[in-house]
């Protein structure tokens, strides 16, 4: 189990790292690329004049369904709530309460798990936004870095394959999407090599470079669940034990958990113990 905030103090730090690493990933595939100046995509694959945009995917933090839970968090002192952001039968995003426990102190804790079904709208919004950068390119490629908001390659591949099957006709210039993920929840994003997987747009009329077709998922053993934790406690600080035993009572496995953010609503410092 690892927290992103233990590595990056600000989202911009991760964005800078991701952009630098994106160039290395493309080069490692044997693609000849050059850096482009804004406006427009980040890179060009020069041999085939393909525009490449690199972007990070982060937590679906501002979901409207969480507004009431966050608003009332400080009124739920002495409780621990475990909520899953998912969709109902009508595909509406909902916050489903899974478990709730009493605490021995006055601290209120909200643990949020993000189901991939709840971020479909975010994915479509990202696709619409990034595709605008490719206006002067006939062919384009999107690289999405999920190491800041982790889902495993298998889950993401199924999601993006479904998206491109349904909506790829509207983005024929898009060859597909390269997904960047971690192999395990313990991987260090600054050191460990990520998993790269190319998902082809079945609606594009253009030939796919062989270097992209060579990216295949080789390890299917791991499953990663992203969660965020919000705390309302004393302004002078909260002692918060994020241990294996603590996660286990919510039915969460520390081996598959990646904590995206840990925040104190009252602004005090959170002291993490036994992570």
C-alpha positions in Angstrom: 0.0 0.0 0.0 1.3 3.4 -0.9 0.0 7.0 -1.0 0.6 9.4 -3.8 0.9 12.3 -1.4 4.0 10.6 0.1 5.6 11.1 -3.3 4.1 14.3 -4.7 3.0 17.3 -2.8 1.3 18.9 -5.8 -0.5 17.5 -8.8 1.7 19.7 -11.0 4.8 17.8 -9.9 3.4 14.6 -11.2 2.3 16.2 -14.4 5.9 17.4 -15.0 7.3 13.9 -14.3 4.7 12.2 -16.5 5.4 14.5 -19.5 9.2 13.7 -19.2 8.5 10.0 -18.9 6.0 10.0 -21.8 8.8 10.9 -24.2 10.9 8.1 -22.9 8.1 5.6 -23.2 7.5 6.5 -26.8 11.2 6.4 -27.7 11.5 3.0 -26.0 8.9 1.6 -28.4 11.2 2.5 -31.3 9.1 5.5 -32.3 11.0 8.6 -33.6 9.4 11.6 -32.0 10.0 15.3 -31.6 8.7 17.8 -29.0 6.2 20.3 -30.2 5.5 23.8 -28.9 2.0 24.8 -27.8 -0.7 25.1 -28.9 -1.3 21.6 -30.1 -0.2 18.1 -29.1 2.9 17.4 -27.0 4.8 15.3 -29.6 4.9 14.2 -33.2 5.8 10.7 -34.4 7.9 12.1 -37.3 8.0 9.0 -39.6 4.2 9.0 -40.0 3.2 12.5 -38.9 1.1 11.4 -35.9 0.3 13.9 -33.2 0.7 12.6 -29.7 -0.9 14.1 -26.6 0.2 12.9 -23.1 -2.2 13.5 -20.2 -2.7 12.3 -16.6 -5.9 10.9 -15.3 -6.7 11.8 -11.7 -9.3 11.1 -9.1 -13.0 11.8 -9.8 -12.9 13.9 -6.7 -15.6 16.5 -7.5 -18.5 14.0 -8.1 -21.7 15.7 -7.1 -22.8 12.6 -5.2 -20.0 13.3 -2.7 -21.1 16.9 -2.0 -23.5 16.0 0.8 -21.2 13.5 2.4 -18.3 16.0 2.5 -20.6 18.8 3.7 -21.8 16.7 6.6 -18.6 14.9 7.4 -17.7 17.1 10.4 -21.2 16.5 11.8 -20.5 12.7 11.9 -17.8 12.9 14.6 -16.9 9.6 16.0 -17.7 7.6 12.9 -15.9 5.9 10.0 -17.8 5.7 6.7 -16.8 3.5 3.7 -18.6 4.6 0.5 -18.3 3.3 -3.0 -18.8 5.7 -6.0 -20.5 3.6 -8.7 -23.6 3.7 -11.0 -27.1 2.5 -10.6 -29.3 0.6 -13.0 -30.1 3.9 -14.9 -26.3 4.6 -15.2 -26.6 7.5 -12.8 -23.5 8.1 -10.5 -24.3 7.3 -6.9 -22.5 7.0 -3.6 -23.3 3.6 -2.1 -22.6 3.3 1.6 -20.9 -0.1 2.3 -20.0 0.0 6.0 -20.0 2.4 8.9 -18.2 2.0 12.3 -18.0 4.0 15.5 -14.7 5.5 16.6 -13.3 5.9 20.1 -12.5 9.6 19.5 -14.3 12.6 17.9 -12.7 12.2 14.5 -14.9 11.6 11.5 -13.4 9.5 8.6 -14.7 9.1 5.1 -13.2 6.4 2.9 -14.2 6.5 -0.8 -13.6 3.8 -3.3 -14.0 4.6 -7.0 -15.6 2.1 -9.3 -14.5 2.5 -12.9 -18.1 2.6 -14.1 -18.5 5.9 -12.3 -15.8 7.6 -14.4 -17.2 6.9 -17.9 -18.3 10.5 -18.2 -14.9 11.7 -17.1 -13.3 9.5 -19.8 -15.5 10.8 -22.5 -14.9 14.4 -21.4 -11.1 13.8 -21.5 -11.4 12.3 -25.0 -13.4 15.3 -26.3 -11.0 17.8 -24.6 -7.8 16.2 -25.8 -8.9 15.6 -29.4 -9.2 19.3 -29.9 -5.4 19.6 -29.7 -4.9 17.6 -32.9 -6.5 19.9 -35.5 -3.5 20.1 -37.8 -2.9 16.3 -37.7 -4.6 13.7 -39.8 -3.7 11.0 -37.4 -3.3 11.2 -33.6 -2.5 9.1 -30.5 -3.6 9.7 -26.9 -1.4 8.6 -24.0 -3.2 8.5 -20.6 -1.2 8.1 -17.4 -3.2 6.4 -14.7 -0.5 6.1 -12.1 -1.9 9.0 -10.1 -5.4 7.4 -10.1 -4.8 3.7 -10.4 -6.9 1.0 -12.1 -5.3 -2.1 -13.4 -4.6 -2.6 -17.1 -7.2 -5.3 -17.5 -10.0 -3.1 -16.2 -9.0 -0.1 -18.2 -8.4 -2.0 -21.4 -12.0 -3.3 -21.2 -13.3 0.2 -20.5 -11.5 1.9 -23.3 -12.2 -0.9 -25.8 -15.9 -0.4 -25.1 -15.6 3.4 -25.4 -13.8 3.2 -28.7 -16.2 0.6 -30.0 -19.1 2.9 -29.2 -17.7 6.3 -30.0 -14.7 5.7 -32.2 -16.7 6.6 -35.3 -16.7 10.2 -34.1 -12.9 10.2 -33.7 -11.6 8.5 -36.8 -8.3 10.4 -36.7 -7.6 8.8 -33.3 -5.5 5.6 -33.8 -6.1 4.6 -30.2 -5.1 5.1 -26.6 -1.9 4.0 -24.8 -2.8 3.3 -21.2 0.0 3.7 -18.6 -0.6 1.9 -15.3 1.3 0.3 -12.4 1.9 -3.4 -12.2 1.1 -3.5 -8.4 -0.2 -1.1 -5.8 3.3 -1.1 -4.2 5.1 0.3 -7.3 6.9 3.6 -7.0 5.9 5.9 -9.9 9.2 7.6 -9.8 11.3 4.4 -10.2 9.3 1.3 -11.4 8.6 0.7 -15.0 4.8 1.0 -15.8 2.7 -1.3 -17.9 2.0 0.2 -21.4 -1.0 -1.1 -23.3 -2.3 0.1 -26.6 -6.1 0.0 -27.3 -6.9 0.5 -30.9 -9.8 2.5 -32.2 -11.6 0.0 -34.4 -13.2 2.9 -36.4 -10.0 4.5 -37.7 -9.2 4.0 -41.4 -5.5 4.4 -40.8 -2.8 1.7 -40.4 -1.5 1.2 -36.9 2.3 1.5 -36.5 3.8 -1.9 -35.7 5.5 -0.5 -32.6 2.0 0.1 -31.1 0.7 -3.3 -32.0 3.6 -4.8 -30.1 2.4 -3.5 -26.7 0.7 -6.4 -25.1 -0.4 -7.0 -21.5 1.8 -9.8 -20.1 0.9 -10.0 -16.4 -2.8 -10.4 -15.4 -2.4 -11.3 -11.7 -2.9 -7.9 -10.1 -5.9 -5.8 -9.3 -5.6 -2.3 -7.9 -8.3 -0.3 -6.2 -8.0 3.5 -5.8 -9.4 5.1 -2.7 -9.3 8.5 -1.1 -9.6 9.3 2.6 -11.0 12.4 4.1 -10.8 13.2 7.8 -12.6 15.8 10.0 -10.7 16.1 13.3 -9.0 18.6 15.6 -7.2 21.5 13.9 -4.1 20.7 15.8 -3.8 17.4 14.1 -5.3 13.9 13.8 -3.5 10.6 14.6 -4.7 8.2 12.0 -3.6 4.6 11.7 -3.8 3.3 8.2 -2.8 -0.3 8.9 -3.6 -3.6 7.3 -5.9 -4.4 10.2 -7.7 -1.1 9.8 -8.4 -1.7 6.0 -9.3 -5.3 6.6 -12.4 -4.3 8.7 -13.7 -2.6 5.6 -13.0 -5.6 3.5 -10.1 -3.9 1.8 -6.8 -5.7 1.0 -3.7 -3.6 1.6 -1.9 -5.4 -1.3 -4.4 -4.0 -3.8 -5.1 -0.5 -2.3 -3.5 2.7 -3.6 -4.5 5.7 -1.5 -4.9 8.8 -3.7 -5.4 11.5 -1.2 -5.6 11.9 2.6 -7.1 15.2 3.6 -8.1 16.8 6.9 -11.2 19.0 6.4 -10.3 21.1 9.4 -6.8 21.9 8.0 -4.8 20.2 10.7 -2.0 17.7 9.9 -2.8 14.0 9.7 -0.2 11.7 11.3 -0.1 8.4 9.4 1.0 5.4 11.4 1.9 1.9 10.4 1.3 2.4 6.7 
